[in-house]
Amino acid sequence: MIDVQAMSQAEGISEAAIRKALGMPNVLATLEQVRSAYNCAPAGSEDQKLAMAKWREFSAQEIAAATTLEQAHKAYSSARSGSEEKVLAMAKLLSLCMTIADAKNVYDSAIRRSAEKKLAMIKLLSFCTTIEQVQNAHATASHESDEEKLSMAKWREFSAQEIAAATTLEQARKAYDRVPDGTEEEALAKAKLREFSAQEITAATTLEQAREAHNRAPHGTKERMAAMIKWREFSAQEIAAATTLEQARKAYENAPNDSEEQELALIKLASFYEK
C-alpha cells in the first residue's frame, strides 16, 4: 500500500495529485487536503464541487474558531478567493484590530480591488484621527478604487473641519497646504487664507511686515499683488532715506527681487563708491 502522505512530504507533490495518478479516492480530512483536491480536480467536475463545498466548510470552522489576529490571518489566507468565507474571514480579522497599526497590516494583506479591501479601508479610516493618517491611507489606495473614494471623502471631511477651525493666518495656511487638490475644500481654504492675508497686509506698518505678508499670501491672488505694492512703497522710502553705505546696502538687500526699487537701491549703493 502506498503511503501517500509520506510520499507527498518527501517529494513535495500534493496528495491529491498522487491519488489522482494512482486512481485512489481523495481524502478530505484537512483543509490542506481539500484545497489540494480542489486544485487538482477538473474544472466544473463533481470532484471539484465536492472539494469546494468541503473547503468552505473547513474555512467556516476556522473562522469561527479564530480568537487572535494571527489565527484570523491564517483563516483569511486559507479561504478561497471570491468566496463568502473570504469576506467573513476579513470581517473577523477587522473585529480583532485594536490599533491603527493592526488595521494597516490587515489592509495591506487584503486582495486589491476586493470586497475585503474595501472593508479593511473602512476599518483603517475609523482609526484615523489626523489628516496625515488619512493622507497615508489614501496614498495606498488603487486609482479609482472604492478605497480611494472612501479615503478621499474622509480627507475632505477632516480638511473641512480644519478650515472651519482656523482662526489665524498660520492655521489657514496649514489647512490650505493639506487640502485635497481640486476640491470644494481647496477653494474654501484658499478663500480663508486670502481673508487672513488681506488683514495682514492692511496691518503691515514696516517693510519687514509687508515682505512677510507677500511671502505668505497665496500665489496668483490680488492679496499677493497688494502686498508687493506695499513692500515696494516701504522699499522706496528706505532707499530715499539711506544716507550711509550701511543703510544703502540694507535698502538693496530689502528691495524686492527684479523690481524698479532694487535697481534704484543698487544705484544708491553705487553712489557711495564714487571716487
Phi, psi and omega in degrees: 000134181283128174275091186298318182297315180297318180295319180299316181291321183286322187259350181072027179250137183297148178300321182297320179294321179294313181297322180295316181295326183268001180070027181262147179292150179288149173250121184246060185261342180227163179298321180297318179295321180295313180298319179297316180296320179298314183291333182270341183285148177299141181304129177079001181284164178297324179297320180291320179297319179296317180296321180296315179299318180292321179300313180297321179297311179296319180298316180300320179294317181295320179296314181298326184277346184290127179235358179230162178300320180298315180293320179292323176300318180295318179295322179294316180295326183281333183292148182288134179302136179083359182268162176298326181295328179297317179292319179296322178295321177295318179299321179293317178303311184293328179293339181264356179287128181248345183222168178295329178294320176301312182296323179295318179297318178294316180301316181296331183275346183286150180290136181301141175055041178242167177299326180293322180297319179296316178299320181294322178294319178301316179293316180300316180294332180294337179271345185288130179239358180225159177297322180301318179295320179293319178300319179296320178295317181297323183295337182270349185283144176291149183300131179060027178268168175299324181296322179295318180294318180296314182290326177294319179299319179292319179299315179296322178298313179295321180296317179301320179293319181293320179296314181297327184276349184291124180238002177225164178298321180299317179292322178294320178297317179297317179297319180294319182293336186253001183283148178295137181296143173073015182255167175299325180295326178297317178297320179294318180295319180294320179297319181290321178296319178296323178300313179291325179296317179300319179295319181293321180294315180299323183279349184292125180239002178225162177301318181299318180292321179294319178296317179296320179297321178296314184293335182264349180285148180298141179298143174076016181250161178293334178294320179294321178293320179296321179295323178295318178301316181293320178300315181295324178297313179295323180295317179299320178296318181294321180296314181297327183276350185290123180238359178229163179301318181297319179292322178293319179297317180295321180297321178294317181294328183274345183290147178298141180301140175060026179258165176298326180294323179296321178293318178296322179295323179294319178297318179296318180296319181296330183297336180280357180251012177293139180269000000 
